[in-house]
Amino acid sequence: MPRQTRNSTEYRGVYFVELANKSKSYFIRYKSNGMSVEERAGRSDNGWDAELAYLLRAERIKGIDILEENFQRGSDLKTGQYWTFSKIF
């Protein structure tokens, strides 16, 4: 199997890999807590392009995580109430 090469785009920190079926897989690269992170953003088959991957990279750099944000909003720790098994299930 030939080695896949990473190609750069016009957007900083966004790369793509040409796949066997001629679609592109986009990757983003950023730093989080001083560590370099490379993450797959999506494929061109699913509607992703370099601009969408760049917007995802910007969200990751800002530290916005949609799942984590929803969990913190629903947390009762600030009010002094704690989660119980009956509340969870």
C-alpha positions in Angstrom: 0.0 0.0 0.0 1.5 3.3 -1.0 2.2 5.9 1.7 -0.3 8.8 1.8 1.2 12.3 1.6 -0.2 15.2 3.5 -0.9 18.3 1.3 -1.2 21.8 2.7 -4.1 24.1 2.0 -4.3 27.9 2.0 -5.6 27.8 5.6 -3.1 27.6 8.4 -3.0 24.3 10.2 -5.3 22.5 7.8 -4.0 19.6 5.7 -5.6 17.0 3.4 -4.8 13.5 2.3 -5.9 12.2 -1.1 -7.7 8.9 -0.7 -8.0 6.0 -3.1 -11.5 6.9 -4.2 -10.3 10.4 -5.1 -12.0 12.1 -2.1 -10.0 14.1 0.4 -9.7 13.6 4.2 -9.0 16.9 6.1 -6.9 17.1 9.2 -6.4 20.0 11.6 -3.3 20.7 13.7 -3.2 22.9 16.8 -1.7 23.1 20.2 -3.6 22.4 23.4 -2.0 22.7 26.8 1.4 23.0 25.2 1.0 19.7 23.3 0.7 19.4 19.6 -2.6 17.8 18.5 -3.5 16.4 15.1 -7.1 15.5 14.5 -9.2 14.3 11.6 -11.8 16.9 10.7 -13.8 15.1 8.0 -14.0 13.9 4.5 -15.0 15.7 1.3 -17.7 13.0 0.8 -19.4 14.2 3.9 -19.4 17.9 2.8 -16.2 19.0 4.5 -13.8 21.4 2.9 -10.7 23.3 4.0 -12.7 26.3 5.2 -14.9 24.2 7.5 -11.9 22.4 8.9 -10.3 25.8 9.6 -13.4 26.9 11.5 -13.3 23.6 13.6 -9.6 24.3 14.3 -10.5 27.8 15.5 -13.1 26.4 17.9 -10.6 23.8 19.2 -8.0 26.6 19.8 -10.5 28.7 21.7 -11.2 25.7 23.9 -14.9 25.4 23.0 -16.1 21.8 23.2 -19.8 21.5 22.5 -20.3 18.4 24.6 -18.4 19.7 27.5 -20.2 23.1 27.4 -23.6 21.4 27.6 -22.4 19.2 30.5 -21.3 22.2 32.5 -24.5 24.1 31.8 -26.5 21.3 33.2 -24.3 20.8 36.2 -25.8 21.3 39.7 -22.5 21.6 41.5 -22.8 25.4 41.7 -26.1 25.1 43.5 -24.8 22.5 46.0 -26.9 19.7 44.6 -25.1 16.5 43.7 -25.8 13.8 41.2 -27.3 10.6 42.5 -27.9 7.3 40.8 -31.6 7.9 40.8 -31.1 11.2 39.0 -28.9 9.6 36.4 -31.0 6.6 35.7 
